[in-house]
Amino acid sequence: MNRLTTYALDLHRPVPSVRETGTLSTGRSVQACTVAVLSMCVLLLAACTDGSISSRSVATPVAAEVAVVRQARLPVTNDVTGSVVSDGRIDVASRVTGFIRQLDVREGQAVKRGELLVRIDAADIDAAIMQARAGVQAAREAWQDAQHDVRQNAQLAPAGAISADALRKSKVLEETTRAALEQAQSALAAAQAQRNYVAITSPVDGVVVSVARRSGEMATPGAPLMTVESREVLLFKAFVPERSLAAIKSGDSIPVRIDALGDERFKGRVRGVVPSGDGVTRRYEVDIVLPRDARLLPGMFGRLEILLDEKQAVTVPRAALVRRGGLDGVFVVRDGVARFRWLRTGRELGDALEVTAGLSDGETILARAADTVFDGTPIRAAGGAQ
């Protein structure tokens, strides 16, 4: 039914009352307002749509550096964690018993070879030396007296003034006193040697890492007083699984990454493999000699990269990676338009990243994406593909 027919039918309807007339007029007014509002919204939407389309169609291409994705041969490695340790960690102990008179070094203090670390009170040792000297003197006098008797009896025995048995006994006494003198001299030498151990010096150039005693405490033989760690030779100690053991040989050069130094790689040398593995973990201790570097410190955590094989893989520059929607990806350039594509990345290879999924060999990507580039942005290659 068209509008003209509806109007003709309305002419034959009875005339409404005053109340009905007001109600009808109010309803028609609301309908008219609704139609007007809807018409304005449609016009605004059309204007906005036309503006966006026109702005997109005339968007200026963004000049950007592009790169062509290529496959490369990448090493297949097995990363084994380990720690930097000192090859010269020494527990300094006393060889004598006595009170500690001087101990001025503290944890973290650098010491030189031959520098005084501890001084033990030598009163008891000096007394023992004096006693040993007195014993030597008494033994020497007894031996000299025995020698005199032997000489005298040797002159009297031929004349029969003394018996041969008396001469024999004087000779035995002379040998006994001589042995006693040697024993006393040995005791004196031991006491004097103890005197040399009251001053304890550093055996290496290194750093004091722990101090177990303080001045005034008792030092006993064998009990550690402190620990000195040498920095002359540093090792990277790792425990390698048996499946990777065949790839490691003594003398081989092997890279070691240290986390605290920004994953920097150090060229280490395999000093040896301990030929006895753990029966539970099936791992073997491997010692890697690290190069001299002041930044390397004992206790640092790192990873040993054991080369097992090589494989073909796609890599992208690290600068090409951008984050959108909480995921990492790159802008792929196709037909002069940038399209964002999410990637699954693998290992970090210096300034490049391994791509395990999301890109194919020969595709073109933005080598460095600016903040003004979005999905669908026209791209003009600057300087050509690399």
ZIZI-V267699 format. One record per residue. N is the residue number from 0. RES is the residue in one letter. OMEGA is omega as a letter, one per 40 degrees, with the letter a starting at -180 (999 if undefined). NEAR is the number of other ideal C-beta (glycine too) atoms within 10 Angstrom. Layout:
n	res	omega	near
N	RES	OMEGA	NEAR
N	RES	OMEGA	NEAR
This chain:
n	res	omega	near
0	M	a	6
1	N	a	6
2	R	a	7
3	L	i	8
4	T	i	9
5	T	i	9
6	Y	i	9
7	A	i	9
8	L	a	10
9	D	a	8
10	L	a	6
11	H	i	6
12	R	i	7
13	P	a	6
14	V	a	6
15	P	i	12
16	S	a	9
17	V	a	7
18	R	a	8
19	E	i	11
20	T	i	11
21	G	a	11
22	T	a	12
23	L	i	11
24	S	i	11
25	T	i	10
26	G	i	10
27	R	i	10
28	S	i	10
29	V	i	10
30	Q	i	10
31	A	i	10
32	C	i	10
33	T	i	10
34	V	a	10
35	A	a	10
36	V	i	10
37	L	i	10
38	S	i	10
39	M	i	10
40	C	i	10
41	V	a	10
42	L	i	10
43	L	i	10
44	L	i	10
45	A	i	10
46	A	i	10
47	C	a	10
48	T	i	10
49	D	a	10
50	G	a	10
51	S	a	10
52	I	a	10
53	S	i	10
54	S	i	9
55	R	a	10
56	S	a	7
57	V	a	7
58	A	a	11
59	T	i	8
60	P	i	13
61	V	i	17
62	A	a	11
63	A	i	21
64	E	a	18
65	V	i	22
66	A	i	20
67	V	a	14
68	V	i	18
69	R	i	12
70	Q	i	14
71	A	i	14
72	R	a	8
73	L	i	18
74	P	i	14
75	V	a	12
76	T	i	18
77	N	a	16
78	D	i	12
79	V	a	18
80	T	i	11
81	G	a	21
82	S	i	13
83	V	i	21
84	V	i	16
85	S	i	21
86	D	a	17
87	G	i	15
88	R	a	14
89	I	i	16
90	D	a	13
91	V	a	19
92	A	i	16
93	S	i	21
94	R	a	15
95	V	i	19
96	T	i	15
97	G	i	19
98	F	i	13
99	I	i	19
100	R	a	16
101	Q	i	14
102	L	a	21
103	D	a	10
104	V	a	20
105	R	i	9
106	E	i	11
107	G	a	9
108	Q	i	15
109	A	a	13
110	V	i	19
111	K	i	10
112	R	a	13
113	G	i	10
114	E	a	13
115	L	i	14
116	L	a	21
117	V	i	23
118	R	a	16
119	I	i	25
120	D	a	18
121	A	a	18
122	A	a	12
123	D	a	15
124	I	i	21
125	D	i	14
126	A	i	11
127	A	i	18
128	I	i	20
129	M	i	12
130	Q	i	13
131	A	i	19
132	R	i	16
133	A	i	12
134	G	i	18
135	V	a	20
136	Q	i	13
137	A	i	14
138	A	i	20
139	R	a	16
140	E	i	12
141	A	a	18
142	W	i	21
143	Q	i	13
144	D	i	13
145	A	i	21
146	Q	i	16
147	H	i	12
148	D	i	17
149	V	a	17
150	R	a	11
151	Q	i	14
152	N	i	19
153	A	i	13
154	Q	a	11
155	L	a	13
156	A	a	17
157	P	a	9
158	A	i	7
159	G	a	8
160	A	i	11
161	I	a	16
162	S	i	12
163	A	i	10
164	D	i	9
165	A	i	14
166	L	i	19
167	R	a	12
168	K	i	14
169	S	i	20
170	K	i	16
171	V	i	12
172	L	i	17
173	E	i	20
174	E	i	12
175	T	i	13
176	T	i	21
177	R	i	17
178	A	i	12
179	A	i	18
180	L	i	21
181	E	i	13
182	Q	i	13
183	A	i	21
184	Q	i	16
185	S	i	12
186	A	i	18
187	L	i	20
188	A	i	13
189	A	i	12
190	A	i	19
191	Q	i	14
192	A	i	13
193	Q	i	20
194	R	a	14
195	N	a	10
196	Y	i	15
197	V	i	21
198	A	a	14
199	I	a	22
200	T	a	13
201	S	i	21
202	P	a	15
203	V	i	19
204	D	a	16
205	G	a	22
206	V	i	18
207	V	a	19
208	V	i	16
209	S	i	13
210	V	a	18
211	A	a	13
212	R	i	17
213	R	i	9
214	S	a	12
215	G	i	10
216	E	a	12
217	M	i	13
218	A	i	22
219	T	a	14
220	P	i	10
221	G	a	8
222	A	a	13
223	P	i	14
224	L	i	23
225	M	i	24
226	T	i	17
227	V	a	26
228	E	i	20
229	S	i	19
230	R	a	18
231	E	i	12
232	V	i	13
233	L	i	24
234	L	i	19
235	F	a	26
236	K	a	15
237	A	i	23
238	F	a	17
239	V	i	21
240	P	a	14
241	E	a	12
242	R	i	11
243	S	a	18
244	L	a	17
245	A	a	9
246	A	a	15
247	I	i	20
248	K	a	11
249	S	a	11
250	G	i	8
251	D	i	13
252	S	a	9
253	I	a	20
254	P	i	16
255	V	i	21
256	R	i	17
257	I	a	21
258	D	a	12
259	A	a	14
260	L	i	15
261	G	a	7
262	D	i	12
263	E	a	14
264	R	i	14
265	F	a	20
266	K	a	11
267	G	i	22
268	R	a	14
269	V	i	18
270	R	i	15
271	G	i	14
272	V	i	16
273	V	a	11
274	P	i	8
275	S	a	8
276	G	i	17
277	D	a	11
278	G	a	6
279	V	a	6
280	T	a	10
281	R	i	13
282	R	a	16
283	Y	a	19
284	E	i	16
285	V	i	25
286	D	a	19
287	I	i	26
288	V	a	14
289	L	i	21
290	P	i	11
291	R	i	9
292	D	a	12
293	A	a	6
294	R	a	10
295	L	a	20
296	L	i	16
297	P	a	18
298	G	i	11
299	M	a	18
300	F	i	12
301	G	a	27
302	R	i	20
303	L	a	25
304	E	a	17
305	I	a	24
306	L	i	15
307	L	a	13
308	D	i	10
309	E	i	12
310	K	i	11
311	Q	a	9
312	A	i	16
313	V	i	22
314	T	i	21
315	V	i	23
316	P	i	17
317	R	a	13
318	A	a	15
319	A	a	21
320	L	i	17
321	V	a	17
322	R	i	8
323	R	i	14
324	G	i	8
325	G	i	5
326	L	a	11
327	D	i	15
328	G	i	23
329	V	i	28
330	F	i	26
331	V	a	20
332	V	i	23
333	R	a	11
334	D	i	7
335	G	a	11
336	V	i	14
337	A	i	24
338	R	a	16
339	F	i	19
340	R	i	16
341	W	a	12
342	L	i	21
343	R	a	13
344	T	i	18
345	G	a	15
346	R	i	15
347	E	a	11
348	L	a	14
349	G	i	9
350	D	a	9
351	A	i	16
352	L	i	22
353	E	i	17
354	V	a	20
355	T	i	13
356	A	i	10
357	G	a	17
358	L	i	19
359	S	i	10
360	D	i	11
361	G	i	10
362	E	a	18
363	T	a	17
364	I	i	25
365	L	a	25
366	A	i	21
367	R	a	16
368	A	i	24
369	A	a	12
370	D	a	6
371	T	a	8
372	V	i	18
373	F	i	12
374	D	a	11
375	G	i	11
376	T	i	22
377	P	a	15
378	I	i	23
379	R	a	12
380	A	i	18
381	A	i	11
382	G	i	10
383	G	a	8
384	A	i	12
385	Q	999	12
